[in-house]
Amino acid sequence: MSVVKLNETPGHIVRPGLKRTLIHTSNLMTVVVDFSDGPWSEPEPPHSHPHEQTSYVAEGEVIFFCEGEPEHHLKPGDMFAVPSGKKHTVQVLTPTARLIDSFNPVREDFLK
């Protein structure tokens, strides 16, 4: 699929308050991550994956945590990058937040 219109695509409900909408090629994936259950009193548990990741904060505010680094309070327009295998997570600070994540290689687990 070469075009995804966000308002015409239902996305995938991962859990209540977390929806993912994605597009990908054979080597690159972009994911719109919508959080609607904030603010959170604590971050989600840290996780890691073999994929390289970059993220853009499109809406809301989050605290970004990455293994071995200080925490960062991020607002719309801010970005972060996560190397392969590094533990990381976020804490949503506002009622809603939208992150635009890019992954290389494609997250096959998101396609299931």
N, C-alpha and C positions, 0 to 999 in steps of 0.2 A: 504494500500500500504506500503510495507516494504522498498522499494528503490526508491529514486528520483535521477535521473542524471540531474544535473543542465543544462548542455548543450543540453539535449534532452527534457527538460520540458519548455513549453512556459511561465509558471508563470501567474500571474494575474496583469494586469495593473490597479492600483488603481486610478491613474491620470497621465497625462503626466509627466515624470520624476521620477515616483515611481512605482516600480514593486516588487511584493511579490511572492516567491516560498516557498511552505511549505510541511512539513511532520508531521504526528502526530500519536499518539497512543490514547487510550481512556482517558489518564490523562495528557499527555505532548505534547506540540507542539513546533517545531523548525521552524523558518521563516527566509529565506534569504531575506533581504530588500535591494534592489538596488536603489540608488538615482543617477540620471543622469542629474539633472537640477541645479547643484550648480555652484558657491558658492551662498549662500543666504545672502541677506542683513539683514535679521532678522529671528528669529526662527519661526517655525510653532506654532500655538496656543497650549497652554498646554492642555493635556487631562489626564483622569484617567480611570481606569477599575478595576474590582474586581480581576483580575488575578495577580499573582506574575510574575515578569518578570526579566530575566537577559539578558544582551546584550554584544556581543563581537564585537569590531570594527575590521573588516577584511581588510578594504581598506578605504583610504581617512581620512579626519579629520572632527570632529564635536565638537560642544560645547554641553554638556549635562546639562540640567537644571532640577532640581527636587525641588519641594516645600520644603521650609525650609532649603535648603542646598546651599552652594556657587556653582557657575557654574564651570564646569570642561572642559578644552580643552583636548580632547581625540584623540589619534593617533592609528594606527594599533597595535593590541595586547592588547590595553586597554579594560576594561570591566566596566559595571555598573549594578546595581541592583535596582529594583523599587518594594517597598512593595505594596500590594493590596490597592487600593483607593488613592494613592498618585499622585498628578498632576505632570506631567513631559513632556519634549519635547526635541528636538534637533534642532541645526542650522548647516547645512552642510557648511563647509568652503572650500571645494575643488570641482572641476568640477564633480567628481563622488565620491560616498561613498558606502560601503557595510557594513551593520550590520547583525549579526546573533543573532536573538532574540529567547529566549525560554520562554514559557508560561505554567503556571499551574494554574487552569485547562485549557483545550483546549479553544482557542478563537472561539467559535461557530460562531461569527459574521464574521470571516475570511473564513468560509466554505460556506457562502451563495453566 
